[in-house]
Amino acid sequence: MKYQIGVIGAGSIARKRHLPELLDNPHVRIAAVCDTVLERAEEMTEIYGGKAFSDYRDLLALKGLDAVIVCATNTTHAEMTIAALQAGKHVLCEKPMATTLPAARAMIEAAEQSGKFLMIAHNQRLAPACVKAGEILQSGKLGKVLTFQTVFGHPGSEYWAIDAGRTWFYERQVAGLGVMSDLGIHKIDLVHWLLDDDFSEAAAMAGTLNKVNAAGALIDVEDNALCLLRTKRGVMGTVTVSWTYQKEDNSTIFYCEKGVLRIYAHPDYQLIVDYSNTEGEYHKVGEIPTNVKQVKSGIVDLFVDCLVNNRKPEISGEEGYKALETVMACFEAIKSRRVVSIG
Ligand SMILES: NC(=O)c1ccc[n+]([C@@H]2O[C@H](COP(=O)([O-])OP(=O)(O)OC[C@H]3O[C@@H](n4cnc5c(N)ncnc54)[C@H](O)[C@@H]3O)[C@@H](O)[C@H]2O)c1
């Protein structure tokens, strides 16, 4: 049996990741693609097959459809996900799962009520060096993690999104939030997962330093942010995110009792385990997808594996909620200029 899957949003992430990864999966048939710009959906169905739609509600009404991938603009995620779950479809939803916490909660409740799966596309957990880093941290070889620093910066979404040059990522009404919810949420989820620990406190600073709209005015969401986080077990660290780094940086470093673990922090060695008393171990384990070079993320395979084995996705709505909750705590900290408690 092949799962019939529909893709909502035929922009960059659908083209560069979800559709190619769906095509690669032997358990899947691409049944439909939807985009408000119908030609974009048609362009994709010509390549991948299935029916093209301009209204996601028509896609959801397609007979035999088992699941959808929601990868349109941020502020559409909650409405589309809830409608899909209520229509009896499993959902893989792009990050940020929603742009408000009540909307994220409503998505989780819709999944519970429908009995269908909701998974959030926090794909950094699946990058090979992150998987291996998790194993090393779990092994205890490095002792306890004490502090961390994680960074995600690239030159900006205008170099990535389908509407080259001008992008909805910079418009509050469509994006909901800025670089913190676009890039920061990836790293917050990753560190939470690698530490197997929840964040408990946040302090943060953000600014719009460089990105301008068509009128030449600074955009109305932040393009840079620096956050200080503490976990329930007391690990402290920084999350630095930027849309103004001229070269991409997607690194995470854990400073532990017995050494340092460097993830995607070196151009040739994706993982470096630097023990305090011996020479470092340099591992070539596989790249992480970047804006300029997409490698297989594995997110579609994981989602389909959950369908095949009838297993609730590990990267669940609840996990997506935790990441969004931490992002929201950072915004509250920025607004109030205070340290904010989480959860
Ligand atoms: N996990 C990741 O690493 C990753 C990377 C990039 C983007 N994303 C996420 O994927 C989502 C899409 O980003 P993108 O880079 O593809 O943006 P994009 O601008 O390239 O594409 C978005 C597409 O959605 C379409 N769209 C907008 N509203 C719609 C609606 N109501 N119905 C159907 N289609 C609609 C647009 O016409 C456009 O073609 C965003 O939420 C983004 O945060 C995730």
The ligand as an ORCA input file, in Angstrom:
! r2SCAN-3c Opt
* xyz 0 1
  N      12.561     23.151      8.151
  C      13.309     24.001      7.458
  O      14.546     23.911      7.464
  C      12.652     25.082      6.644
  C      13.389     25.771      5.676
  C      12.733     26.754      4.926
  C      11.402     27.048      5.166
  N      10.725     26.383      6.137
  C       9.317     26.717      6.431
  O       8.499     26.306      5.337
  C       7.437     27.234      5.140
  C       7.462     27.708      3.685
  O       8.687     28.380      3.453
  P       9.302     28.524      1.992
  O      10.723     28.824      2.210
  O       8.925     27.404      1.141
  O       8.556     29.862      1.507
  P       8.250     30.306      0.000
  O       7.908     31.744      0.049
  O       9.373     29.906     -0.881
  O       6.965     29.454     -0.385
  C       5.737     29.573      0.257
  C       4.638     29.187     -0.733
  O       3.400     29.097     -0.025
  C       2.394     29.603     -0.889
  N       1.213     29.966     -0.099
  C       1.029     31.063      0.684
  N      -0.192     31.041      1.237
  C      -0.807     29.923      0.786
  C      -2.092     29.358      0.987
  N      -3.007     29.947      1.757
  N      -2.384     28.193      0.358
  C      -1.477     27.571     -0.435
  N      -0.247     28.068     -0.679
  C       0.087     29.225     -0.068
  C       3.066     30.770     -1.587
  O       2.379     31.150     -2.777
  C       4.462     30.216     -1.851
  O       4.537     29.577     -3.122
  C       7.647     28.349      6.164
  O       6.815     28.147      7.267
  C       9.093     28.211      6.589
  O       9.334     28.618      7.909
  C      11.324     25.413      6.864
*
